[in-house]
Each structure stands twice: as structure tokens, then as C-alpha cells.
Amino acid sequence: MIVKFIDYLRDRLKLVIRLCFGVLVLLVLYDALLLDKSYAHTAAEKLPGFWSLFGFIACILLIVFAKLYGYLGIQTREDYYDR
């Protein structure tokens, strides 16, 4: 069942990407228009969409560092133990 769902999403990748961007835009609009910023602790928190942007950049950095870490030593050749 999960495999069918993943295949369904893969077949409609452009739609999934558009939906994700739509949700991101809605979150930024909610943050900019409806959220009370009077209790913000720093100046950065008063910027519209700060936490959405912060989370997006943090996610990208985690992926990049995980791939880099994998290439530096965790991933080895398939015949590593055959020698």
C-alpha cells in the first residue's frame, strides 16, 4: 500500500512540488499577517517568515552535511570485505 502511494506521488512530482511551495507560502502569509510578533525575543523573529526560512535552510544543510559525511567514509565499496 505504501509502495503504491509512493509511486503515485512520483508519477505526480510536479503537483507534489507545487503543493509543498503552496504550503510554504501559506505559512509565510500566516506568519506575516496573523501572528503576534510583540513577544519576539530577537529582531530576526520579527521578520515575516523567519522560522519557515530557518527550517528550510536547516533542512537543506542537514541533507548536504549528511551526504558529505557519507562520501567521506561511511559509504564504502561493495567489495570492501572481499579483499
Backbone hydrogen bonds, N-H to C=O, Kabsch-Sander energy under -0.5 kcal/mol:
donor,donor_aa,acceptor,acceptor_aa,energy
5,F,1,M,-1.9
6,I,2,I,-2.6
7,D,3,V,-2.5
8,Y,4,K,-2.3
9,L,5,F,-2.3
10,R,6,I,-2.5
11,D,7,D,-2.1
12,R,8,Y,-0.8
13,L,10,R,-1.0
16,V,12,R,-1.9
17,I,13,L,-2.5
18,R,14,K,-2.3
19,L,15,L,-2.4
20,C,16,V,-2.2
21,F,17,I,-2.3
22,G,18,R,-2.3
23,V,19,L,-2.4
24,L,20,C,-2.2
25,V,21,F,-2.4
26,L,22,G,-2.3
27,L,23,V,-2.3
28,V,24,L,-2.2
29,L,25,V,-2.6
30,Y,26,L,-2.5
31,D,27,L,-2.4
32,A,28,V,-2.6
33,L,29,L,-2.7
34,L,30,Y,-2.0
35,L,30,Y,-1.1
37,K,35,L,-0.6
40,A,37,K,-1.4
46,K,43,A,-1.0
47,L,44,A,-1.3
50,F,47,L,-1.6
53,L,49,G,-2.5
54,F,50,F,-2.9
55,G,51,W,-2.3
56,F,52,S,-2.1
57,I,53,L,-2.6
58,A,54,F,-2.4
59,C,55,G,-2.1
60,I,56,F,-2.1
61,L,57,I,-2.5
62,L,58,A,-2.2
63,I,59,C,-2.0
64,V,60,I,-2.5
65,F,61,L,-2.7
66,A,62,L,-2.2
67,K,63,I,-2.2
68,L,64,V,-2.4
69,Y,65,F,-2.7
70,G,66,A,-2.1
71,Y,67,K,-2.3
72,L,68,L,-1.7
73,G,69,Y,-0.6
73,G,70,G,-0.8
74,I,69,Y,-1.1
75,Q,70,G,-2.5
80,Y,77,R,-1.2
83,R,79,D,-0.6
83,R,80,Y,-0.5
